Amino acid sequence: MEKADIPAMARIRSSEWGDPEYWERRISGYLAGEVNPQRALAPRTGYVAVEESAVVAFIAGHLTRRHACEGELEWINVITEWRGRGVASELLRLLAAWFVQQNALRICVDVDPANPTARAFYTKNGAEKLNPHWLAWNNITVVLDPSAR
């Protein structure tokens, strides 16, 4: 991911909520360490999926101490036309590998209880219910080796 990808990421994110200007400020601030989710630590990363020079999906995460986790998946978004093609799973694997490199194995994600599609995606990839809003991987390496589930 490059700084030049942020406007496209903001457009993707704003398709569900808010406007691109809000998300551009939020995403750039997050990646620069100026916008901090609760109990977030400085190391952050993000990845984009690109098709013919257009960003079609992205994921971002950081280290944390929230909910006794070591890392947190902050955002994952895929444009409608690319959903169901495995893009989200591949981005999740990239982020999982980054967390492992950071020695962060217990990873959390905030998921709206009214979003069964997202909840199914995460549980299919090994996350378990932590509380009504949060799911967690006790060991994110299960994302890297689906046969271990």
C-alpha positions, 0 to 999 in steps of 0.5 A: 500500500502506498500513500497514493492509494488512500483516496481510493481506499476512502472511496471504497470505505465511504460506499458503506458509510460517510464521505470520501473526505472523512475517510481520507482524513481518517485513513491517512491519520490512522496510517500515520499514527495520528488517529488512534483506536482505543489502546492501539500501539504504533505499528500499523500496516495495510494492503491493497488489492489492485486490478488494472491499476485500480484499488478493488479492496484493502485491509489495515491493522495494528498492534493493540492491547484492547481486549487482551489482544495483541493485534486488531484488524481495523478495516477490510473492504472489497468493492461489490463487484469483487466480492466472493472472489477470494480477495478478502481471504487473500488480504486477511492472509497478508495481514495475518502474516504481518501479525505473525512477524510482529509476534502478535498471535491473538487478534481481535476484530470489531464486527457489527452483530447485525452484519451476518456476512462479515461475521460468517467470513471471520468465523469461516477463517477461524475467529471466535466470539469474544463478546457481542461486538468482537470476534478474536483469533486466539492464534492468527496462524490458523488463517495461514494454514486453513487445514489447521482449523 
